[in-house]
Amino acid sequence: MLIAAFDSGWVAPAGPDLDAFECELCEFTGAAAAVGLSSGTAALHMALMAVGVGPSHEVLMSDLTFAASAFAVTYLGAVPVFIDSEPGSWQLDPALLEAVLAERAAQGRLPAAVVAVDLYGSVCDGARIAAACRLHGVPLVEDAAEALGASRGGQPAGRFGAIGVLSYNGNKIVTTGGGGALISDDPALVDRVRYLATQARQPVPWYEHHEVGFNYRMGNLNAAVGRGQLATLPARMARRAEVRAGYERCLADVPGVRFQDVPADCSPNHWLTTIEIDTHLFGATPAAVLAALRDEGIEARPGFMPMHLQPVFAGTVLIKAQDQAVTARHFATAVSLPSGGVLTGDQVQWIARTVLAARH
């Protein structure tokens, strides 16, 4: 597809492969409309703008995520308010969100939006979160940047809120080299985003602009790469599931090792296999495990630092249900293991043995 895109002469900012990629995203996710953008972060920015977030508004959102989820809130002059996670799934705690929305509704200070993140390729309890948002008339943006192809309750990731956001960054299960997308069942909203993301250019032969726009559209060549990868997504997901299963065979019964819970109705894409390590039970710290992996030339890293601990968000509000935040405990104990589909079974076993050797 990429060679054909080169030969067609369509490079950027648009072209037939971008149109086709958007249609294929709709077919894959069941969304009514999609727009390809330059990054998942750009899609988040556009999503929040599209639902009316503006200066000084508050946005309730997942605390455990990559910083881009919160950065997009600040681009609009709004204020992120972070919500703690469930202990087992590490996803946004729906019960806590329900309580916060009810309390704020009683006070007459509902947020402008909620951003729920699908973490590590699994899916948050989107149905329950969406129901809470509908009850109070608060728009939900689902940040499914890590979860393309995953589903919960039969619903594809990105389809629970008013808008879903996807990422095709180089580290994602499907990549366009760099890019993202916004999906929605509201074609008018998607058309509005497409217009703003194309420099808000008017449909006339000259360059005329009635609003401030953004250079956020995905290029045709990027879309061609994405089309080729999207066609192989089921196989990519199956291979990553095998990688996680291999780690589980080696580590799941080891005292002090905990994998991310997968709810019975959830089908993850297994983008990133992350474990929590209880130092006292396991016999080594997460830092010692990371060092042992590094000494073997194996790339691994800690789990996400929660947003409320990020220096850039010092002084922001974290809402939690217990004394110690689940997100802070996760950061202190998490190790994200190599998860790519190119890993062989022998390599997975070698990585797992290296994790275990850190105890010695």
Secondary structure per residue as TSV (DSSP state, phi and psi in degrees):
chain	resnum	aa	ss	phi	psi
A	1	M	-	360.0	-37.6
A	2	L	H	-65.2	-43.4
A	3	I	H	-61.9	-41.5
A	4	A	H	-62.7	-37.5
A	5	A	H	-65.8	-41.4
A	6	F	H	-59.8	-47.3
A	7	D	H	-65.2	-27.2
A	8	S	H	-71.0	-21.7
A	9	G	T	88.2	-6.9
A	10	W	-	-86.1	113.0
A	11	V	-	-112.0	-60.2
A	12	A	S	-162.4	159.0
A	13	P	S	-90.0	-1.5
A	14	A	-	-143.4	-174.5
A	15	G	-	154.7	177.0
A	16	P	H	-64.5	-31.3
A	17	D	H	-71.0	-33.2
A	18	L	H	-66.9	-43.9
A	19	D	H	-59.9	-44.0
A	20	A	H	-67.4	-39.8
A	21	F	H	-62.6	-41.5
A	22	E	H	-63.2	-41.9
A	23	C	H	-64.2	-40.6
A	24	E	H	-68.5	-33.8
A	25	L	H	-62.8	-41.3
A	26	C	H	-63.4	-43.2
A	27	E	H	-63.2	-40.6
A	28	F	H	-71.0	-40.6
A	29	T	H	-95.9	-17.8
A	30	G	-	83.1	6.0
A	31	A	-	-74.3	153.1
A	32	A	S	-75.2	-28.8
A	33	A	E	-152.7	153.1
A	34	A	E	-146.5	152.3
A	35	V	E	-136.9	127.8
A	36	G	E	-81.8	133.0
A	37	L	E	-129.0	173.3
A	38	S	S	-73.9	-18.9
A	39	S	-	-166.4	163.7
A	40	G	H	-64.1	-34.2
A	41	T	H	-63.9	-42.8
A	42	A	H	-60.8	-39.8
A	43	A	H	-64.0	-40.7
A	44	L	H	-62.6	-44.6
A	45	H	H	-57.3	-49.2
A	46	M	H	-65.6	-38.3
A	47	A	H	-62.2	-46.3
A	48	L	H	-66.7	-39.0
A	49	M	H	-63.8	-40.4
A	50	A	H	-65.8	-31.2
A	51	V	T	-90.7	4.4
A	52	G	T	97.9	13.7
A	53	V	-	-70.4	135.9
A	54	G	-	-146.6	-172.2
A	55	P	T	-54.5	135.2
A	56	S	T	71.6	-3.4
A	57	H	-	-68.3	152.1
A	58	E	E	-99.9	142.1
A	59	V	E	-126.5	119.0
A	60	L	E	-80.0	135.5
A	61	M	E	-156.5	164.2
A	62	S	E	-60.9	136.3
A	63	D	S	-81.5	-33.5
A	64	L	S	-95.9	100.8
A	65	T	S	-167.8	173.3
A	66	F	-	-76.7	150.5
A	67	A	T	-59.6	-26.1
A	68	A	H	-56.8	-32.3
A	69	S	H	-59.4	-39.7
A	70	A	H	-86.5	-33.1
A	71	F	H	-57.3	-39.7
A	72	A	H	-60.9	-32.9
A	73	V	H	-63.4	-43.2
A	74	T	H	-71.5	-25.1
A	75	Y	H	-57.8	-27.6
A	76	L	T	-96.8	8.0
A	77	G	T	75.7	11.9
A	78	A	-	-89.4	172.8
A	79	V	E	-119.4	120.0
A	80	P	E	-77.4	138.8
A	81	V	E	-121.0	120.1
A	82	F	E	-93.1	139.1
A	83	I	E	-113.6	134.3
A	84	D	-	-66.7	171.5
A	85	S	B	-104.3	163.9
A	86	E	-	-71.1	147.1
A	87	P	T	-63.6	-39.3
A	88	G	T	-88.9	-45.0
A	89	S	T	-86.3	-21.1
A	90	W	-	68.1	9.6
A	91	Q	S	-86.5	166.2
A	92	L	B	-47.2	129.5
A	93	D	-	-75.9	109.3
A	94	P	H	-68.5	-34.1
A	95	A	H	-65.2	-40.7
A	96	L	H	-66.1	-41.6
A	97	L	H	-62.3	-43.4
A	98	E	H	-57.8	-44.2
A	99	A	H	-65.5	-41.5
A	100	V	H	-66.2	-43.7
A	101	L	H	-63.5	-41.2
A	102	A	H	-63.5	-43.1
A	103	E	H	-63.7	-43.6
A	104	R	H	-71.6	-32.3
A	105	A	H	-62.7	-41.0
A	106	A	H	-64.9	-28.4
A	107	Q	H	-90.5	-5.3
A	108	G	T	70.6	32.7
A	109	R	-	-137.9	55.1
A	110	L	-	-66.5	150.5
A	111	P	-	-72.9	164.8
A	112	A	S	-75.5	-24.8
A	113	A	E	-166.9	166.1
A	114	V	E	-121.9	135.2
A	115	V	E	-114.6	113.8
A	116	A	E	-106.5	127.0
A	117	V	E	-101.2	135.1
A	118	D	-	-90.1	112.3
A	119	L	-	-95.3	134.0
A	120	Y	T	60.5	21.9
A	121	G	T	92.7	-1.0
A	122	S	-	-96.3	-177.0
A	123	V	-	-128.2	134.9
A	124	C	-	-66.6	171.7
A	125	D	-	-77.0	71.6
A	126	G	H	-62.0	-35.6
A	127	A	H	-64.8	-44.7
A	128	R	H	-69.2	-41.0
A	129	I	H	-64.4	-43.5
A	130	A	H	-63.6	-38.8
A	131	A	H	-63.3	-41.5
A	132	A	H	-63.5	-40.2
A	133	C	H	-66.8	-42.6
A	134	R	H	-62.1	-39.6
A	135	L	H	-56.0	-34.7
A	136	H	H	-108.1	6.2
A	137	G	T	68.0	31.1
A	138	V	-	-104.4	125.1
A	139	P	-	-67.6	140.7
A	140	L	E	-109.0	126.6
A	141	V	E	-107.3	122.0
A	142	E	E	-97.8	114.8
A	143	D	E	-85.9	92.2
A	144	A	-	-101.6	31.6
A	145	A	T	-56.4	-32.4
A	146	E	T	-98.9	0.3
A	147	A	-	-123.6	19.2
A	148	L	T	-55.0	129.7
A	149	G	T	94.2	-19.7
A	150	A	-	-77.5	164.4
A	151	S	E	-153.2	163.6
A	152	R	E	-144.5	128.7
A	153	G	T	60.5	28.7
A	154	G	T	80.3	-1.1
A	155	Q	E	-98.9	125.3
A	156	P	E	-63.1	146.9
A	157	A	T	-56.5	138.8
A	158	G	T	93.7	-2.1
A	159	R	-	-110.7	7.9
A	160	F	S	-88.4	-28.3
A	161	G	S	-102.0	-172.9
A	162	A	S	-63.8	-31.5
A	163	I	E	-141.1	141.2
A	164	G	E	-115.3	144.7
A	165	V	E	-119.6	133.4
A	166	L	E	-122.7	156.0
A	167	S	E	-127.7	141.7
A	168	Y	-	-122.8	35.5
A	169	N	-	-60.0	164.3
A	170	G	T	-61.5	-21.3
A	171	N	T	-95.4	2.7
A	172	K	S	-86.8	167.7
A	173	I	S	-67.0	-29.3
A	174	V	S	-125.2	129.9
A	175	T	-	-127.6	151.1
A	176	T	-	-111.7	16.2
A	177	G	S	90.7	-41.5
A	178	G	S	-175.3	130.0
A	179	G	-	163.5	176.3
A	180	G	E	-161.3	-176.1
A	181	A	E	-156.1	157.0
A	182	L	E	-121.9	130.8
A	183	I	E	-123.9	149.9
A	184	S	E	-163.9	159.2
A	185	D	S	-90.0	6.1
A	186	D	-	-110.7	94.1
A	187	P	H	-59.1	-33.0
A	188	A	H	-65.0	-39.5
A	189	L	H	-64.1	-44.0
A	190	V	H	-64.9	-39.6
A	191	D	H	-61.5	-39.0
A	192	R	H	-63.0	-43.3
A	193	V	H	-65.4	-42.7
A	194	R	H	-58.7	-41.7
A	195	Y	H	-63.4	-48.7
A	196	L	H	-66.0	-34.7
A	197	A	H	-78.1	-7.3
A	198	T	B	-111.4	44.9
A	199	Q	T	61.6	20.6
A	200	A	T	49.8	40.4
A	201	R	B	-79.4	133.4
A	202	Q	-	-74.0	150.9
A	203	P	S	-79.6	63.5
A	204	V	S	-130.5	163.3
A	205	P	S	-64.8	-23.6
A	206	W	S	-103.6	172.6
A	207	Y	-	-84.0	105.4
A	208	E	-	-130.1	134.6
A	209	H	B	-135.6	127.3
A	210	H	S	-101.4	-12.3
A	211	E	S	-139.7	162.4
A	212	V	-	-75.6	126.8
A	213	G	-	-114.7	-171.7
A	214	F	-	-137.5	148.8
A	215	N	B	-93.6	71.9
A	216	Y	-	-115.7	5.6
A	217	R	B	-77.0	145.2
A	218	M	-	-73.4	145.4
A	219	G	-	-82.0	158.5
A	220	N	H	-63.9	-38.8
A	221	L	H	-65.9	-40.7
A	222	N	H	-59.7	-42.3
A	223	A	H	-64.8	-36.0
A	224	A	H	-63.0	-41.0
A	225	V	H	-61.6	-45.1
A	226	G	H	-61.5	-38.6
A	227	R	H	-61.7	-44.1
A	228	G	H	-62.9	-39.1
A	229	Q	H	-75.7	-36.4
A	230	L	H	-61.7	-34.8
A	231	A	T	-64.6	-23.5
A	232	T	T	-105.5	9.8
A	233	L	H	-58.5	-44.9
A	234	P	H	-55.8	-40.3
A	235	A	H	-68.5	-37.3
A	236	R	H	-63.2	-43.0
A	237	M	H	-64.3	-41.9
A	238	A	H	-62.5	-40.7
A	239	R	H	-67.4	-40.6
A	240	R	H	-67.6	-32.7
A	241	A	H	-63.2	-36.9
A	242	E	H	-65.9	-37.3
A	243	V	H	-62.7	-48.4
A	244	R	H	-61.7	-42.8
A	245	A	H	-60.0	-37.0
A	246	G	H	-64.0	-43.1
A	247	Y	H	-62.6	-41.5
A	248	E	H	-63.7	-39.0
A	249	R	H	-60.7	-33.4
A	250	C	H	-88.4	-29.0
A	251	L	H	-124.6	-18.1
A	252	A	T	-62.6	-30.2
A	253	D	T	-95.9	6.4
A	254	V	S	-81.3	126.0
A	255	P	T	-56.6	133.6
A	256	G	T	90.3	2.4
A	257	V	E	-112.9	128.3
A	258	R	E	-131.4	129.5
A	259	F	E	-92.1	160.2
A	260	Q	-	-61.7	129.8
A	261	D	-	-63.5	140.5
A	262	V	-	-114.3	106.4
A	263	P	-	-55.9	152.3
A	264	A	T	-58.6	-30.9
A	265	D	T	-95.4	11.7
A	266	C	E	-108.7	136.2
A	267	S	E	-120.7	93.5
A	268	P	-	-72.2	166.0
A	269	N	-	-95.0	-3.0
A	270	H	-	57.4	40.5
A	271	W	-	-57.1	-44.2
A	272	L	-	-141.4	117.3
A	273	T	-	-84.9	116.0
A	274	T	E	-122.9	137.5
A	275	I	E	-119.3	153.9
A	276	E	E	-104.6	140.6
A	277	I	E	-119.2	119.8
A	278	D	-	-87.9	108.0
A	279	T	H	-55.6	-42.3
A	280	H	H	-67.4	-38.8
A	281	L	H	-81.7	-35.8
A	282	F	H	-80.7	-35.7
A	283	G	S	95.1	10.2
A	284	A	S	-156.9	152.1
A	285	T	-	-81.8	159.3
A	286	P	H	-56.1	-36.9
A	287	A	H	-63.3	-37.8
A	288	A	H	-67.5	-37.2
A	289	V	H	-64.2	-46.0
A	290	L	H	-61.8	-39.0
A	291	A	H	-66.1	-41.2
A	292	A	H	-63.3	-40.6
A	293	L	H	-65.8	-42.9
A	294	R	H	-62.1	-39.4
A	295	D	H	-63.5	-25.2
A	296	E	T	-91.6	3.4
A	297	G	T	77.5	22.3
A	298	I	-	-101.2	123.6
A	299	E	-	-82.2	121.2
A	300	A	-	-144.4	168.7
A	301	R	E	-153.8	164.2
A	302	P	E	-65.8	165.0
A	303	G	-	-67.6	177.2
A	304	F	-	-62.5	136.3
A	305	M	-	-73.8	124.5
A	306	P	-	-63.0	155.1
A	307	M	G	-62.8	-35.6
A	308	H	G	-68.8	-15.9
A	309	L	G	-94.6	-8.5
A	310	Q	S	-70.9	129.8
A	311	P	G	-54.4	-34.1
A	312	V	G	-65.7	-22.3
A	313	F	G	-110.5	24.3
A	314	A	T	-57.4	133.4
A	315	G	T	91.5	-5.3
A	316	T	-	-77.1	167.2
A	317	V	-	-92.9	132.2
A	318	L	E	-113.9	128.1
A	319	I	E	-105.3	120.3
A	320	K	-	-133.6	160.7
A	321	A	S	-97.5	-11.0
A	322	Q	S	-140.6	172.5
A	323	D	S	-59.7	-48.9
A	324	Q	S	-97.8	127.4
A	325	A	-	-63.8	136.7
A	326	V	H	-58.0	-40.0
A	327	T	H	-65.2	-39.3
A	328	A	H	-67.6	-40.4
A	329	R	H	-64.6	-39.0
A	330	H	H	-61.9	-47.0
A	331	F	H	-60.0	-36.4
A	332	A	H	-73.3	-18.1
A	333	T	H	-121.5	-7.7
A	334	A	E	-88.7	143.3
A	335	V	E	-132.0	122.6
A	336	S	E	-93.7	120.1
A	337	L	-	-91.0	157.7
A	338	P	-	-54.8	134.8
A	339	S	-	-134.0	3.3
A	340	G	-	-65.4	150.4
A	341	G	T	-68.1	-12.3
A	342	V	T	-79.4	-11.4
A	343	L	-	-64.7	136.5
A	344	T	-	-88.8	165.8
A	345	G	H	-59.5	-39.1
A	346	D	H	-65.0	-38.2
A	347	Q	H	-66.7	-40.0
A	348	V	H	-60.8	-43.3
A	349	Q	H	-64.1	-40.2
A	350	W	H	-62.1	-44.5
A	351	I	H	-62.0	-45.1
A	352	A	H	-62.5	-40.9
A	353	R	H	-62.7	-36.8
A	354	T	H	-66.8	-38.5
A	355	V	H	-59.1	-46.5
A	356	L	H	-67.2	-35.2
A	357	A	H	-66.1	-19.9
A	358	A	T	-63.5	-17.1
A	359	R	T	-76.0	-18.4
A	360	H	-	-87.3	360.0
